[in-house]
């Protein structure tokens, strides 16, 4: 923890040189995209995209799961999606899965998660169970299928559906390879993931 504390202290000092940039950020935000990804510490959206402060609105969940929309039963995920789309007016939503995903791997392998009941119950939100092979440590195919399932689920959110219908929103399915740094995007015409 100490290196993180030390960096936070030095960041404050470095920030003085960027006072104009931080003053602009205090006026409000206008992010370009909502970036939904896994909570995994190896996945850093700003590092992957080169985004500066204020350019990405982020939603991080275990396994980059977008839970089913249920009116009357708000979730933090639904509130974040709705706010990004309706209030901030993002033009793009990226759902980004990643290689070596513990959540998707647990689903594919059928791991016993009784010792972590909150994780077990959260992963039930990922249904359907992603197709993939148990012997692939990167769980590439399973993660890619899982990302596409989350994209489909996004379409059930009323705010998303409205903006998709009138052309004000685009959905993107990405797959990040932790071991190479490569980002693949889903091409709907070819129904494949290809390198950006």
ChimeraX commands (.cxc) that place a marker at each C-alpha (Angstrom):
marker #1 position 0.00,0.00,0.00 radius 0.5
marker #1 position 2.85,2.40,0.72 radius 0.5
marker #1 position 3.82,2.87,-2.96 radius 0.5
marker #1 position 0.20,3.82,-3.70 radius 0.5
marker #1 position 0.18,6.36,-0.85 radius 0.5
marker #1 position 3.51,7.79,-2.00 radius 0.5
marker #1 position 2.20,8.19,-5.53 radius 0.5
marker #1 position -0.97,9.91,-4.27 radius 0.5
marker #1 position 1.21,12.41,-2.39 radius 0.5
marker #1 position 3.41,13.12,-5.41 radius 0.5
marker #1 position 0.36,13.30,-7.68 radius 0.5
marker #1 position -1.00,16.17,-5.60 radius 0.5
marker #1 position 2.25,18.07,-6.14 radius 0.5
marker #1 position 2.32,17.29,-9.88 radius 0.5
marker #1 position -1.31,18.36,-10.18 radius 0.5
marker #1 position -0.41,21.94,-9.35 radius 0.5
marker #1 position 1.30,22.16,-12.75 radius 0.5
marker #1 position -1.94,20.99,-14.40 radius 0.5
marker #1 position -4.25,23.33,-12.50 radius 0.5
marker #1 position -6.06,24.55,-15.64 radius 0.5
marker #1 position -6.87,20.99,-16.73 radius 0.5
marker #1 position -8.22,20.12,-13.28 radius 0.5
marker #1 position -10.21,23.35,-13.12 radius 0.5
marker #1 position -11.93,22.37,-16.40 radius 0.5
marker #1 position -12.75,18.95,-14.96 radius 0.5
marker #1 position -14.40,20.61,-11.97 radius 0.5
marker #1 position -16.89,22.29,-14.34 radius 0.5
marker #1 position -18.46,18.94,-15.26 radius 0.5
marker #1 position -17.96,15.89,-17.40 radius 0.5
marker #1 position -18.72,15.03,-21.00 radius 0.5
marker #1 position -17.26,11.55,-21.56 radius 0.5
marker #1 position -17.08,10.10,-25.05 radius 0.5
marker #1 position -18.02,6.57,-24.04 radius 0.5
marker #1 position -19.31,4.31,-21.32 radius 0.5
marker #1 position -16.70,1.59,-20.83 radius 0.5
marker #1 position -18.03,-1.55,-19.13 radius 0.5
marker #1 position -15.35,-4.00,-18.10 radius 0.5
marker #1 position -14.27,-6.44,-15.43 radius 0.5
marker #1 position -13.09,-5.45,-11.98 radius 0.5
marker #1 position -9.88,-7.38,-12.68 radius 0.5
marker #1 position -6.86,-5.29,-11.65 radius 0.5
marker #1 position -5.03,-6.16,-14.88 radius 0.5
marker #1 position -7.63,-4.39,-17.00 radius 0.5
marker #1 position -7.06,-0.61,-16.95 radius 0.5
marker #1 position -9.43,1.19,-19.35 radius 0.5
marker #1 position -7.42,4.43,-19.51 radius 0.5
marker #1 position -4.24,2.48,-20.23 radius 0.5
marker #1 position -5.93,0.43,-22.96 radius 0.5
marker #1 position -7.64,3.42,-24.64 radius 0.5
marker #1 position -5.26,6.26,-23.80 radius 0.5
marker #1 position -8.21,8.16,-22.31 radius 0.5
marker #1 position -7.55,11.28,-20.28 radius 0.5
marker #1 position -9.59,12.24,-17.21 radius 0.5
marker #1 position -13.16,13.01,-18.23 radius 0.5
marker #1 position -13.13,10.96,-21.46 radius 0.5
marker #1 position -14.48,7.62,-20.17 radius 0.5
marker #1 position -17.38,6.87,-17.87 radius 0.5
marker #1 position -16.54,3.48,-16.36 radius 0.5
marker #1 position -18.60,0.61,-15.03 radius 0.5
marker #1 position -16.57,-2.22,-13.56 radius 0.5
marker #1 position -18.21,-5.43,-12.41 radius 0.5
marker #1 position -16.93,-8.91,-11.69 radius 0.5
marker #1 position -16.93,-10.57,-15.11 radius 0.5
marker #1 position -18.13,-7.36,-16.85 radius 0.5
marker #1 position -21.66,-8.60,-16.25 radius 0.5
marker #1 position -24.57,-6.41,-17.31 radius 0.5
marker #1 position -27.48,-7.65,-15.17 radius 0.5
marker #1 position -30.92,-7.99,-16.74 radius 0.5
marker #1 position -32.92,-4.79,-16.71 radius 0.5
marker #1 position -35.71,-4.92,-14.14 radius 0.5
marker #1 position -37.87,-1.86,-13.60 radius 0.5
marker #1 position -38.79,-1.44,-9.98 radius 0.5
marker #1 position -35.57,-3.16,-8.85 radius 0.5
marker #1 position -32.77,-0.71,-9.60 radius 0.5
marker #1 position -29.17,-1.84,-9.50 radius 0.5
marker #1 position -26.01,0.21,-9.41 radius 0.5
marker #1 position -25.18,-1.13,-12.87 radius 0.5
marker #1 position -28.55,-0.08,-14.33 radius 0.5
marker #1 position -28.23,3.36,-12.74 radius 0.5
marker #1 position -24.74,3.82,-14.18 radius 0.5
marker #1 position -25.86,2.78,-17.68 radius 0.5
marker #1 position -28.95,4.98,-17.55 radius 0.5
marker #1 position -26.99,7.99,-16.29 radius 0.5
marker #1 position -24.28,7.60,-18.95 radius 0.5
marker #1 position -26.81,7.31,-21.76 radius 0.5
marker #1 position -29.58,9.71,-20.67 radius 0.5
marker #1 position -27.75,12.40,-18.68 radius 0.5
marker #1 position -24.22,12.38,-20.06 radius 0.5
marker #1 position -25.33,11.48,-23.57 radius 0.5
marker #1 position -22.44,9.16,-24.39 radius 0.5
marker #1 position -22.40,8.19,-28.06 radius 0.5
marker #1 position -20.70,4.84,-27.57 radius 0.5
marker #1 position -20.82,1.96,-25.11 radius 0.5
marker #1 position -17.98,-0.56,-25.02 radius 0.5
marker #1 position -18.33,-3.89,-23.23 radius 0.5
marker #1 position -14.79,-5.18,-22.83 radius 0.5
marker #1 position -14.02,-8.70,-21.66 radius 0.5
marker #1 position -10.50,-9.99,-21.13 radius 0.5
marker #1 position -8.37,-13.09,-21.35 radius 0.5
marker #1 position -7.75,-15.14,-18.22 radius 0.5
marker #1 position -11.01,-13.90,-16.69 radius 0.5
marker #1 position -11.59,-15.64,-13.37 radius 0.5
marker #1 position -15.35,-15.06,-13.42 radius 0.5
marker #1 position -15.91,-16.48,-16.90 radius 0.5
marker #1 position -13.43,-19.28,-16.22 radius 0.5
marker #1 position -15.37,-20.25,-13.10 radius 0.5
marker #1 position -18.58,-20.38,-15.13 radius 0.5
marker #1 position -17.05,-22.50,-17.89 radius 0.5
marker #1 position -15.42,-24.91,-15.45 radius 0.5
marker #1 position -18.43,-25.04,-13.14 radius 0.5
marker #1 position -16.27,-24.17,-10.12 radius 0.5
marker #1 position -17.64,-24.75,-6.64 radius 0.5
marker #1 position -18.17,-21.23,-5.30 radius 0.5
marker #1 position -19.92,-22.09,-2.03 radius 0.5
marker #1 position -17.14,-20.39,-0.05 radius 0.5
marker #1 position -17.88,-17.11,-1.86 radius 0.5
marker #1 position -21.69,-16.97,-1.97 radius 0.5
marker #1 position -21.93,-13.35,-3.14 radius 0.5
marker #1 position -19.65,-14.16,-6.09 radius 0.5
marker #1 position -21.63,-17.33,-6.83 radius 0.5
marker #1 position -24.93,-15.45,-6.78 radius 0.5
marker #1 position -23.55,-12.56,-8.85 radius 0.5
marker #1 position -22.31,-14.95,-11.54 radius 0.5
marker #1 position -25.85,-16.29,-11.97 radius 0.5
marker #1 position -26.52,-12.90,-13.60 radius 0.5
marker #1 position -24.22,-13.95,-16.46 radius 0.5
marker #1 position -26.71,-16.49,-17.86 radius 0.5
marker #1 position -26.58,-18.05,-20.31 radius 0.5
marker #1 position -23.43,-19.90,-19.36 radius 0.5
marker #1 position -20.79,-18.89,-21.94 radius 0.5
marker #1 position -19.69,-21.53,-24.43 radius 0.5
marker #1 position -15.99,-22.34,-24.32 radius 0.5
marker #1 position -13.49,-25.06,-23.61 radius 0.5
marker #1 position -12.36,-25.83,-20.08 radius 0.5
marker #1 position -8.77,-26.48,-21.16 radius 0.5
marker #1 position -8.15,-22.92,-22.47 radius 0.5
marker #1 position -6.50,-20.90,-19.66 radius 0.5
marker #1 position -7.26,-17.66,-21.52 radius 0.5
marker #1 position -10.95,-18.68,-21.88 radius 0.5
marker #1 position -10.90,-16.63,-25.10 radius 0.5
marker #1 position -13.91,-18.10,-26.86 radius 0.5
marker #1 position -15.98,-18.15,-23.69 radius 0.5
marker #1 position -15.16,-14.53,-22.84 radius 0.5
marker #1 position -15.95,-13.39,-26.37 radius 0.5
marker #1 position -19.30,-15.20,-26.29 radius 0.5
marker #1 position -19.96,-13.73,-22.85 radius 0.5
marker #1 position -19.25,-10.19,-24.08 radius 0.5
marker #1 position -21.71,-10.64,-26.95 radius 0.5
marker #1 position -24.35,-11.85,-24.48 radius 0.5
marker #1 position -23.82,-8.69,-22.41 radius 0.5
marker #1 position -24.18,-6.54,-25.54 radius 0.5
marker #1 position -27.50,-8.22,-26.26 radius 0.5
marker #1 position -28.59,-7.62,-22.68 radius 0.5
marker #1 position -27.72,-3.91,-23.02 radius 0.5
marker #1 position -30.35,-3.66,-25.74 radius 0.5
marker #1 position -33.08,-4.48,-23.17 radius 0.5
marker #1 position -32.35,-1.29,-21.22 radius 0.5
marker #1 position -35.01,1.28,-22.23 radius 0.5
marker #1 position -32.59,4.22,-22.46 radius 0.5
marker #1 position -30.20,2.17,-24.59 radius 0.5
marker #1 position -32.97,0.86,-26.85 radius 0.5
marker #1 position -34.30,4.39,-27.48 radius 0.5
marker #1 position -30.89,5.79,-28.35 radius 0.5
marker #1 position -30.00,2.83,-30.56 radius 0.5
marker #1 position -33.27,3.22,-32.43 radius 0.5
marker #1 position -32.70,6.88,-33.21 radius 0.5
marker #1 position -29.02,6.41,-34.04 radius 0.5
marker #1 position -27.56,8.35,-31.12 radius 0.5
marker #1 position -25.78,5.34,-29.61 radius 0.5
marker #1 position -23.44,2.61,-30.81 radius 0.5
marker #1 position -22.53,-0.61,-28.96 radius 0.5
marker #1 position -19.08,-2.19,-29.21 radius 0.5
marker #1 position -17.88,-5.62,-28.05 radius 0.5
marker #1 position -14.16,-5.77,-27.23 radius 0.5
marker #1 position -11.83,-8.48,-26.00 radius 0.5
marker #1 position -8.55,-7.52,-24.32 radius 0.5
marker #1 position -5.65,-9.99,-24.24 radius 0.5
marker #1 position -3.94,-9.49,-20.90 radius 0.5
marker #1 position -0.88,-11.46,-22.03 radius 0.5
marker #1 position -0.26,-9.43,-25.23 radius 0.5
marker #1 position -1.99,-6.07,-24.77 radius 0.5
marker #1 position -3.96,-6.67,-27.98 radius 0.5
marker #1 position -7.54,-5.44,-28.23 radius 0.5
marker #1 position -9.94,-7.29,-30.51 radius 0.5
marker #1 position -13.29,-5.83,-31.59 radius 0.5
marker #1 position -16.32,-7.77,-32.76 radius 0.5
marker #1 position -17.16,-7.30,-36.43 radius 0.5
marker #1 position -20.90,-7.96,-36.68 radius 0.5
marker #1 position -20.77,-8.50,-40.45 radius 0.5
marker #1 position -18.19,-11.27,-40.20 radius 0.5
marker #1 position -19.26,-12.32,-36.68 radius 0.5
marker #1 position -15.63,-12.50,-35.58 radius 0.5
marker #1 position -13.32,-10.63,-33.25 radius 0.5
marker #1 position -10.42,-8.95,-35.06 radius 0.5
marker #1 position -7.53,-6.82,-33.85 radius 0.5
marker #1 position -8.15,-3.08,-33.77 radius 0.5
marker link #1:1,2 radius 0.2
marker link #1:2,3 radius 0.2
marker link #1:3,4 radius 0.2
marker link #1:4,5 radius 0.2
marker link #1:5,6 radius 0.2
marker link #1:6,7 radius 0.2
marker link #1:7,8 radius 0.2
marker link #1:8,9 radius 0.2
marker link #1:9,10 radius 0.2
marker link #1:10,11 radius 0.2
marker link #1:11,12 radius 0.2
marker link #1:12,13 radius 0.2
marker link #1:13,14 radius 0.2
marker link #1:14,15 radius 0.2
marker link #1:15,16 radius 0.2
marker link #1:16,17 radius 0.2
marker link #1:17,18 radius 0.2
marker link #1:18,19 radius 0.2
marker link #1:19,20 radius 0.2
marker link #1:20,21 radius 0.2
marker link #1:21,22 radius 0.2
marker link #1:22,23 radius 0.2
marker link #1:23,24 radius 0.2
marker link #1:24,25 radius 0.2
marker link #1:25,26 radius 0.2
marker link #1:26,27 radius 0.2
marker link #1:27,28 radius 0.2
marker link #1:28,29 radius 0.2
marker link #1:29,30 radius 0.2
marker link #1:30,31 radius 0.2
marker link #1:31,32 radius 0.2
marker link #1:32,33 radius 0.2
marker link #1:33,34 radius 0.2
marker link #1:34,35 radius 0.2
marker link #1:35,36 radius 0.2
marker link #1:36,37 radius 0.2
marker link #1:37,38 radius 0.2
marker link #1:38,39 radius 0.2
marker link #1:39,40 radius 0.2
marker link #1:40,41 radius 0.2
marker link #1:41,42 radius 0.2
marker link #1:42,43 radius 0.2
marker link #1:43,44 radius 0.2
marker link #1:44,45 radius 0.2
marker link #1:45,46 radius 0.2
marker link #1:46,47 radius 0.2
marker link #1:47,48 radius 0.2
marker link #1:48,49 radius 0.2
marker link #1:49,50 radius 0.2
marker link #1:50,51 radius 0.2
marker link #1:51,52 radius 0.2
marker link #1:52,53 radius 0.2
marker link #1:53,54 radius 0.2
marker link #1:54,55 radius 0.2
marker link #1:55,56 radius 0.2
marker link #1:56,57 radius 0.2
marker link #1:57,58 radius 0.2
marker link #1:58,59 radius 0.2
marker link #1:59,60 radius 0.2
marker link #1:60,61 radius 0.2
marker link #1:61,62 radius 0.2
marker link #1:62,63 radius 0.2
marker link #1:63,64 radius 0.2
marker link #1:64,65 radius 0.2
marker link #1:65,66 radius 0.2
marker link #1:66,67 radius 0.2
marker link #1:67,68 radius 0.2
marker link #1:68,69 radius 0.2
marker link #1:69,70 radius 0.2
marker link #1:70,71 radius 0.2
marker link #1:71,72 radius 0.2
marker link #1:72,73 radius 0.2
marker link #1:73,74 radius 0.2
marker link #1:74,75 radius 0.2
marker link #1:75,76 radius 0.2
marker link #1:76,77 radius 0.2
marker link #1:77,78 radius 0.2
marker link #1:78,79 radius 0.2
marker link #1:79,80 radius 0.2
marker link #1:80,81 radius 0.2
marker link #1:81,82 radius 0.2
marker link #1:82,83 radius 0.2
marker link #1:83,84 radius 0.2
marker link #1:84,85 radius 0.2
marker link #1:85,86 radius 0.2
marker link #1:86,87 radius 0.2
marker link #1:87,88 radius 0.2
marker link #1:88,89 radius 0.2
marker link #1:89,90 radius 0.2
marker link #1:90,91 radius 0.2
marker link #1:91,92 radius 0.2
marker link #1:92,93 radius 0.2
marker link #1:93,94 radius 0.2
marker link #1:94,95 radius 0.2
marker link #1:95,96 radius 0.2
marker link #1:96,97 radius 0.2
marker link #1:97,98 radius 0.2
marker link #1:98,99 radius 0.2
marker link #1:99,100 radius 0.2
marker link #1:100,101 radius 0.2
marker link #1:101,102 radius 0.2
marker link #1:102,103 radius 0.2
marker link #1:103,104 radius 0.2
marker link #1:104,105 radius 0.2
marker link #1:105,106 radius 0.2
marker link #1:106,107 radius 0.2
marker link #1:107,108 radius 0.2
marker link #1:108,109 radius 0.2
marker link #1:109,110 radius 0.2
marker link #1:110,111 radius 0.2
marker link #1:111,112 radius 0.2
marker link #1:112,113 radius 0.2
marker link #1:113,114 radius 0.2
marker link #1:114,115 radius 0.2
marker link #1:115,116 radius 0.2
marker link #1:116,117 radius 0.2
marker link #1:117,118 radius 0.2
marker link #1:118,119 radius 0.2
marker link #1:119,120 radius 0.2
marker link #1:120,121 radius 0.2
marker link #1:121,122 radius 0.2
marker link #1:122,123 radius 0.2
marker link #1:123,124 radius 0.2
marker link #1:124,125 radius 0.2
marker link #1:125,126 radius 0.2
marker link #1:126,127 radius 0.2
marker link #1:127,128 radius 0.2
marker link #1:128,129 radius 0.2
marker link #1:129,130 radius 0.2
marker link #1:130,131 radius 0.2
marker link #1:131,132 radius 0.2
marker link #1:132,133 radius 0.2
marker link #1:133,134 radius 0.2
marker link #1:134,135 radius 0.2
marker link #1:135,136 radius 0.2
marker link #1:136,137 radius 0.2
marker link #1:137,138 radius 0.2
marker link #1:138,139 radius 0.2
marker link #1:139,140 radius 0.2
marker link #1:140,141 radius 0.2
marker link #1:141,142 radius 0.2
marker link #1:142,143 radius 0.2
marker link #1:143,144 radius 0.2
marker link #1:144,145 radius 0.2
marker link #1:145,146 radius 0.2
marker link #1:146,147 radius 0.2
marker link #1:147,148 radius 0.2
marker link #1:148,149 radius 0.2
marker link #1:149,150 radius 0.2
marker link #1:150,151 radius 0.2
marker link #1:151,152 radius 0.2
marker link #1:152,153 radius 0.2
marker link #1:153,154 radius 0.2
marker link #1:154,155 radius 0.2
marker link #1:155,156 radius 0.2
marker link #1:156,157 radius 0.2
marker link #1:157,158 radius 0.2
marker link #1:158,159 radius 0.2
marker link #1:159,160 radius 0.2
marker link #1:160,161 radius 0.2
marker link #1:161,162 radius 0.2
marker link #1:162,163 radius 0.2
marker link #1:163,164 radius 0.2
marker link #1:164,165 radius 0.2
marker link #1:165,166 radius 0.2
marker link #1:166,167 radius 0.2
marker link #1:167,168 radius 0.2
marker link #1:168,169 radius 0.2
marker link #1:169,170 radius 0.2
marker link #1:170,171 radius 0.2
marker link #1:171,172 radius 0.2
marker link #1:172,173 radius 0.2
marker link #1:173,174 radius 0.2
marker link #1:174,175 radius 0.2
marker link #1:175,176 radius 0.2
marker link #1:176,177 radius 0.2
marker link #1:177,178 radius 0.2
marker link #1:178,179 radius 0.2
marker link #1:179,180 radius 0.2
marker link #1:180,181 radius 0.2
marker link #1:181,182 radius 0.2
marker link #1:182,183 radius 0.2
marker link #1:183,184 radius 0.2
marker link #1:184,185 radius 0.2
marker link #1:185,186 radius 0.2
marker link #1:186,187 radius 0.2
marker link #1:187,188 radius 0.2
marker link #1:188,189 radius 0.2
marker link #1:189,190 radius 0.2
marker link #1:190,191 radius 0.2
marker link #1:191,192 radius 0.2
marker link #1:192,193 radius 0.2
marker link #1:193,194 radius 0.2
marker link #1:194,195 radius 0.2
marker link #1:195,196 radius 0.2
view
